[in-house]
Amino acid sequence: MSPLAILAWVIFAVLVTWCITTARTIRHTARLREQIEYWHDEAVQAHRETDRARAVAAQVARDAEVRAEAWREGWNEVVRLLPMIASAPGGTDPARPDEKTS
C-alpha cells in the first residue's frame, strides 16, 4: 500500500470519527438542555412552594399572637370578675343557685 493510500485512509478515518463524535455531541447536548430545563422548572416550582409556605407560616404566627392576646384578655377578665362571683348572693357556685351557704 502506498503512502498516499495510507494517508487517504487516515483522513477518511478522521472524518468518520469526527462525524460520529459530532452526532453524539449534538444528542448529548440536547439531552443536557432538556435536563437543565427540567431542573430549572423544578427549582421555580420549589421557590413558589417555599414562598407559599412562608406566607402560611407568617399567617399562623399572626393567628397565634391574636389567640394568645385573646386568651390573656379572657384570663384577666375572669380574674377581675372572680371576687364578684365569689361574693354574689346565693353562694359561690353559680351552677347551683338553690344551695344556700351558712
ZAMARGU-4260 file (C-alpha; in steps of 0.2 Angstrom, whole numbers, plus 5000, padded with zeros to 4 digits):
<rodrens>
0) 5000/5000/5000 | 5007/5017/4995 | 5009/5031/5007 | 4996/5041/4998 | 4983/5027/5001
5) 4988/5026/5019 | 4986/5045/5020 | 4969/5044/5012 | 4963/5030/5024 | 4969/5040/5039
10) 4960/5056/5033 | 4944/5045/5030 | 4945/5038/5047 | 4947/5055/5055 | 4932/5062/5045
15) 4921/5047/5051 | 4927/5049/5069 | 4923/5067/5068 | 4906/5064/5061 | 4901/5051/5074
20) 4908/5062/5088 | 4899/5077/5082 | 4882/5067/5081 | 4884/5061/5098 | 4889/5078/5105
25) 4873/5085/5097 | 4862/5071/5105 | 4871/5073/5122 | 4869/5092/5121 | 4850/5091/5118
30) 4848/5079/5132 | 4858/5090/5144 | 4847/5105/5138 | 4831/5095/5142 | 4838/5091/5160
35) 4843/5109/5163 | 4826/5114/5158 | 4818/5101/5169 | 4828/5106/5184 | 4825/5124/5181
40) 4806/5121/5181 | 4808/5111/5197 | 4818/5125/5205 | 4805/5138/5200 | 4791/5127/5207
45) 4800/5124/5223 | 4803/5143/5225 | 4785/5146/5223 | 4780/5132/5236 | 4793/5140/5248
50) 4785/5157/5246 | 4768/5150/5249 | 4774/5140/5264 | 4782/5156/5271 | 4766/5165/5269
55) 4756/5152/5278 | 4769/5151/5292 | 4768/5170/5294 | 4749/5169/5295 | 4750/5155/5308
60) 4761/5166/5318 | 4750/5181/5317 | 4735/5170/5322 | 4744/5163/5337 | 4748/5180/5343
65) 4730/5185/5341 | 4724/5169/5350 | 4737/5172/5364 | 4731/5190/5367 | 4713/5185/5367
70) 4717/5171/5380 | 4726/5184/5391 | 4712/5196/5390 | 4699/5182/5394 | 4710/5177/5409
75) 4712/5194/5415 | 4693/5196/5414 | 4690/5180/5424 | 4702/5186/5437 | 4694/5203/5438
80) 4677/5195/5440 | 4681/5181/5452 | 4679/5192/5468 | 4662/5197/5462 | 4657/5180/5458
85) 4663/5174/5475 | 4654/5187/5484 | 4637/5185/5475 | 4622/5181/5485 | 4617/5163/5484
90) 4634/5156/5487 | 4650/5153/5477 | 4643/5140/5465 | 4633/5149/5451 | 4628/5132/5444
95) 4618/5128/5460 | 4608/5143/5464 | 4596/5133/5476 | 4610/5129/5488 | 4612/5141/5502
100) 4628/5145/5511 | 4628/5145/5530
</rodrens>
